[in-house]
Amino acid sequence: MARIKTRTATDGTARHTAEIRLKGYPTQTATFKRLTDAKKWIQDTESAIREGRHFKTAEAKKHTVAEMIDRYLSGAKLNKVQDDHTGLHLRRWNDEIGYMLLSDVNVDVITQVKEKLLNEEVRGKPRSPTTVLRYMASLSTVFTTAVRDWAWLEDSPMKNIKKPTAARGRVRFLNDDERERLLIACKESRNKQLYLCVILAISTGMRQAELFNLVWTDIDLKSGYLILHETKNGERRRVPLSGHGLELLREYAKVRRLDTPLLFPGIKNPLQPIDLQTPWETARKNAGITDFTWHDLRHCTASYLAMNGASPADIAAVLGHKTLSMVKRYAHLSDGHVSNVVASMNEKIFGGGL
């Protein structure tokens, strides 16, 4: 039901107050100088209410991007590893557009921040399109939640944003000579934890945050495995320990610090994870290794597994990927293994030939 009340304002002109009452919905009112505007508002608003659009639009005018991000983060309960990624992305979006009402966020606003991220340099290098895609994906998840679960928006403004083209998956791993030089430089480092951390990174494929946040209670040195409770995908992962890395870790356990639960505590604050950025960069330069980051140690693990006959499923399990899509980049490294499998199959079926 809708009606219009007309009154005379103090300046002598007419004011038309439109009122809409629909069962199951709160009363909506608006005042106009022209009667035609009041009638049009009634028609448009009634249609929007019945289609479920009106109140979402109204909510978007009540909440800011900062409120949306805060609500999402308080409910998501990100672990330390996830916060180093998703949390980092969302805090940056909050810095850029947190003050804005959700109703004011559009394609142009998001695109401007996207271009800013693409043009920034990180440690002397432009931020990669792939990284910017991750920033956008994190914000998109929050907008989708605000649309689907909270009815704060009618639709996500991220749907119509042109995404930067992601670079091909990077496969940078150390050859035998490079690996030997790097390990020697790490062993010679003044930081006594660097060598062990690099060995564990290569031998297990753990992410840097997963490795540096390890605590002693999650490690079984006798059976040779550890449990990662905080991972990027939010699932626990059992990581096998063996060989040189396990031997080093057993020796390291004999001189562990008792004032912290962390395997690799910080120097100034033993309750905070270690920071190996400076000793790592020094060792890398001393070894003459270029175009190589700590994260590339993870690529080493995957590459060495592929070259030693591990299947994509095996590699995904070791690295902690939920799908096989992320490990397809290593498929070419296992071509020799695949050829052997095909040759073996042909030999069994066809024998030595006609």
C-alpha positions in Angstrom: 0.0 0.0 0.0 1.3 3.5 -0.9 0.0 7.0 -0.3 1.2 10.6 -0.7 0.6 13.4 1.8 0.9 17.0 0.6 1.7 19.9 2.9 2.8 23.5 2.5 6.3 24.4 3.5 7.4 27.6 5.3 8.3 29.1 1.9 4.8 28.6 0.6 5.7 25.7 -1.8 4.2 22.2 -1.7 6.0 19.2 -0.2 4.8 15.7 -1.2 5.7 12.9 1.3 5.4 9.4 -0.2 4.9 6.5 2.1 5.1 2.8 1.2 3.7 0.1 3.5 4.3 -3.5 2.4 3.6 -6.5 4.7 6.7 -7.9 6.1 8.9 -4.9 5.3 9.6 -1.7 7.3 7.8 1.5 6.2 9.6 3.6 3.6 9.1 7.3 3.2 10.6 10.1 1.1 9.7 13.8 0.5 9.7 15.6 -2.9 8.9 19.0 -4.2 7.2 17.6 -7.3 4.2 15.2 -7.2 5.5 13.4 -10.3 8.8 12.6 -8.5 6.9 11.2 -5.5 4.8 8.9 -7.7 7.9 7.7 -9.6 9.7 7.0 -6.3 6.8 4.9 -5.1 6.7 2.9 -8.4 10.5 2.3 -8.4 10.8 1.5 -4.7 7.9 -0.9 -4.6 9.4 -2.7 -7.6 12.9 -2.8 -5.9 11.5 -4.1 -2.6 9.6 -6.9 -4.3 12.7 -7.9 -6.3 14.9 -7.8 -3.1 17.0 -4.9 -4.3 15.9 -1.9 -2.2 17.1 -2.8 1.2 20.5 -4.0 0.0 21.1 -0.6 -1.6 20.0 1.1 1.6 22.5 -1.0 3.6 25.3 -0.1 1.2 24.8 3.5 2.2 25.1 2.7 5.9 28.4 0.8 5.9 31.9 1.6 4.8 34.5 -0.6 3.3 36.4 -0.6 6.6 33.4 -1.9 8.4 32.9 -4.6 5.8 36.6 -5.7 6.1 36.6 -5.6 9.9 33.4 -7.8 10.0 34.9 -10.3 7.6 38.2 -10.6 9.4 36.5 -10.9 12.8 34.5 -13.8 11.5 37.1 -15.4 9.3 39.6 -16.0 12.2 42.6 -16.2 9.9 45.6 -18.1 11.2 49.1 -16.6 11.2 50.0 -17.9 7.7 46.6 -16.8 6.2 47.0 -13.4 7.8 50.4 -13.0 6.2 48.5 -13.2 2.8 44.8 -12.4 2.9 45.1 -10.2 6.0 47.9 -8.2 4.4 45.9 -7.7 1.2 42.7 -6.5 3.1 44.6 -4.1 5.3 46.0 -2.5 2.2 42.5 -2.2 0.7 41.4 -0.7 4.0 44.2 1.9 3.8 43.2 2.8 0.3 39.4 2.9 0.3 38.3 2.0 3.9 36.7 5.4 4.4 34.3 5.0 1.5 30.7 3.9 1.7 30.0 0.6 0.0 27.5 2.4 -2.2 30.2 4.6 -3.6 32.6 1.9 -4.5 32.6 1.2 -8.3 34.7 0.0 -11.1 36.7 3.2 -11.4 37.6 3.2 -7.7 38.8 -0.4 -7.7 40.7 0.1 -11.0 42.6 3.1 -9.7 43.9 1.1 -6.7 44.7 -1.9 -9.0 46.8 0.4 -11.2 48.5 1.8 -8.2 49.4 -1.7 -7.0 50.7 -2.7 -10.4 53.0 0.4 -10.6 54.5 0.1 -7.2 57.9 -1.4 -6.6 58.6 -4.0 -3.9 62.3 -4.5 -3.0 63.3 -2.7 -6.2 61.1 -4.7 -8.5 57.5 -4.0 -9.9 54.8 -5.9 -8.1 53.8 -8.8 -10.3 50.3 -9.0 -12.0 49.9 -12.4 -10.2 50.3 -10.7 -6.8 47.8 -7.9 -7.7 45.4 -10.7 -8.8 45.7 -12.1 -5.2 45.0 -8.7 -3.7 41.9 -8.4 -5.9 40.8 -12.0 -5.1 41.0 -11.3 -1.3 38.8 -8.2 -1.7 36.4 -10.0 -4.0 35.8 -12.7 -1.3 34.8 -10.1 1.2 32.4 -8.3 -1.2 30.8 -11.7 -2.1 30.3 -12.4 1.6 28.7 -9.0 2.1 26.3 -9.7 -0.8 25.5 -13.3 -0.1 25.6 -13.5 3.7 24.9 -10.0 5.1 22.7 -8.4 2.3 24.8 -5.2 2.6 25.1 -5.0 -1.2 23.0 -5.9 -4.2 26.0 -7.1 -6.2 29.8 -7.1 -6.0 31.7 -4.3 -7.8 34.5 -6.7 -8.4 32.6 -8.6 -11.1 33.2 -6.0 -13.8 36.9 -5.2 -13.0 39.4 -6.1 -15.8 41.9 -8.4 -14.2 45.6 -8.1 -14.9 47.0 -10.9 -16.9 48.8 -13.3 -14.6 52.4 -14.3 -15.5 53.1 -17.9 -16.3 53.8 -19.9 -13.2 57.4 -19.3 -12.2 59.7 -22.3 -12.1 63.0 -21.1 -10.8 65.0 -23.9 -9.0 68.7 -24.3 -8.2 70.8 -26.6 -10.4 73.3 -28.8 -8.6 76.1 -26.3 -8.7 73.9 -23.4 -7.5 72.5 -25.5 -4.7 76.0 -26.5 -3.5 77.2 -22.8 -3.6 74.1 -21.6 -1.7 74.3 -24.2 1.0 78.0 -23.5 1.6 77.3 -19.8 1.9 74.4 -20.5 4.4 76.6 -22.8 6.4 79.3 -20.0 6.6 76.7 -17.4 7.6 77.1 -15.8 11.1 73.4 -16.7 11.6 73.5 -20.3 13.0 69.8 -21.0 12.0 70.0 -20.1 8.4 71.6 -23.3 7.1 69.1 -25.5 8.9 66.1 -23.4 7.8 67.2 -23.6 4.1 67.8 -27.4 4.4 64.3 -27.8 5.9 62.7 -25.5 3.3 64.2 -27.5 0.4 63.6 -30.9 1.9 60.0 -30.4 3.0 58.5 -27.6 0.7 57.2 -25.7 3.6 56.3 -22.0 3.1 58.4 -19.5 4.9 55.7 -18.6 7.4 54.9 -22.3 8.0 58.6 -23.0 8.8 59.3 -20.0 10.9 56.2 -20.4 13.1 56.9 -24.1 14.0 56.8 -25.0 17.7 58.4 -28.0 19.3 55.2 -29.6 20.4 54.2 -30.1 16.7 57.4 -32.2 15.9 58.0 -35.9 16.4 61.7 -36.3 15.9 61.6 -40.0 16.8 59.0 -40.9 14.1 60.3 -38.2 11.7 57.4 -35.9 10.9 55.8 -32.7 12.0 52.2 -31.3 11.9 51.4 -27.9 10.4 48.3 -26.6 12.2 48.4 -23.2 10.5 48.6 -23.3 6.7 47.6 -21.0 3.8 44.6 -23.1 2.9 43.5 -23.5 6.5 44.0 -27.3 6.6 46.4 -29.2 8.8 49.2 -30.9 7.0 51.5 -33.8 8.0 55.1 -33.1 6.8 57.6 -36.0 6.6 61.1 -35.4 7.9 64.0 -37.5 6.7 67.6 -37.6 5.7 70.0 -34.7 6.4 67.2 -32.3 7.5 66.0 -34.7 10.2 69.5 -35.4 11.4 70.2 -31.6 11.7 67.0 -31.0 13.5 67.7 -33.8 16.1 71.1 -32.2 16.8 69.5 -28.7 17.0 66.9 -30.0 19.5 69.7 -30.8 21.9 70.5 -27.1 22.3 67.0 -25.7 22.0 66.0 -22.6 23.9 63.7 -23.1 26.9 62.3 -19.6 27.1 60.2 -20.1 23.9 58.0 -22.7 22.2 59.3 -21.7 18.8 61.9 -23.7 16.9 63.3 -20.6 15.4 62.8 -17.6 17.8 63.7 -14.1 17.0 67.0 -12.7 18.5 65.5 -9.7 20.3 62.1 -11.3 21.1 62.2 -15.1 21.5 58.4 -15.2 21.4 58.4 -13.8 17.8 59.6 -15.9 14.8 63.1 -15.3 13.5 63.8 -12.8 10.7 66.3 -14.2 8.2 65.9 -11.6 5.5 69.4 -10.0 5.9 71.5 -13.2 6.4 69.6 -14.9 3.6 70.3 -12.0 1.1 73.9 -12.0 2.2 74.3 -15.7 1.7 72.5 -15.6 -1.7 74.8 -12.8 -2.9 78.0 -14.5 -1.6 76.9 -17.6 -3.5 76.5 -15.6 -6.7 72.8 -16.7 -7.0 70.6 -14.2 -9.0 66.9 -14.0 -9.7 66.1 -16.3 -6.7 63.9 -15.7 -3.7 63.2 -17.6 -0.5 59.9 -18.7 -2.0 61.8 -20.3 -4.8 63.2 -22.9 -2.4 59.6 -24.3 -2.5 59.9 -24.5 -6.3 63.1 -26.4 -5.7 61.3 -29.0 -3.7 58.6 -29.4 -6.3 61.1 -29.5 -9.2 63.3 -32.1 -7.5 60.3 -34.2 -6.7 59.1 -34.1 -10.4 62.6 -35.0 -11.7 62.6 -37.9 -9.3 59.4 -39.4 -10.6 56.8 -37.9 -8.2 53.3 -37.6 -9.6 51.4 -34.3 -9.7 49.2 -35.7 -6.9 52.4 -36.5 -4.8 53.8 -33.0 -5.4 50.4 -31.4 -4.5 50.3 -33.4 -1.2 53.8 -32.4 -0.2 53.3 -28.7 -1.0 49.8 -28.6 0.6 47.8 -27.7 -2.6 44.1 -28.7 -2.7 44.1 -29.0 -6.4 46.6 -30.1 -9.1 46.4 -26.9 -11.1 49.3 -25.2 -9.1 51.7 -28.1 -9.8 51.1 -28.3 -13.6 54.1 -26.0 -14.1 56.4 -28.8 -13.0 55.0 -31.4 -15.4 57.7 -30.9 -18.0 60.4 -31.8 -15.5 58.9 -35.3 -15.2 58.9 -36.0 -18.9 61.7 -38.6 -18.6 59.7 -40.4 -15.9 56.6 -40.4 -18.1 58.5 -41.7 -21.1 59.8 -44.6 -19.0 56.3 -45.4 -17.9 55.0 -45.4 -21.5 58.0 -47.5 -22.6 57.4 -50.0 -19.8 53.7 -50.2 -20.8 54.5 -50.8 -24.4 57.1 -53.4 -23.5 54.6 -55.4 -21.5 51.9 -55.2 -24.1 53.8 -55.6 -27.3 57.1 -57.2 -26.2 60.2 -56.6 -28.1 58.5 -55.9 -31.4 57.3 -58.0 -34.4 
